[in-house]
């Protein structure tokens, strides 16, 4: 139970349920999944000699996504995808979130599956504060790798 591991999640879930009252229940009924993980934001990540290690370490540490204004290299972005992390893009400017904020992205997997170009996201504060994340161009294989959780799982199927 995530709340047992991180008790502050109870307040986050309570806030999410003010707008999405079936959060958690719907996922269980539909055999879906509500993931709890971390993300990083960087203006232009992926430039440097540790591109592969960076994506790998993020996933090992519970990462589910990156948010960037742009990615420095296609290789870094591919490394994220191969590890099952979603490479979100956000427009330049003032960020709607701060370090340590909780971000809720309902329907992220559905957006990937349905080839959506963007997804609605929320910063969870006393209420949900909406903003938009772009998904960017993904091939069908890249979409399936993310949905399978990583490149190894993709090849297992």
Secondary structure, DSSP 8 states (H G I E B T S, - for coil): -HHHH-TTHHHHHHHHHHH-TTTTHHHHHTT------EEEEESS---STTHHHHHHHHHHTTEEEEEES--S-HHHHHHHHHTT-EEEE--SSS-S--TT-EEE-TTHHHHHHTT-SEEEEEEESSSEEEEEEE-----HHHHHHHHHTSHHHHHH-
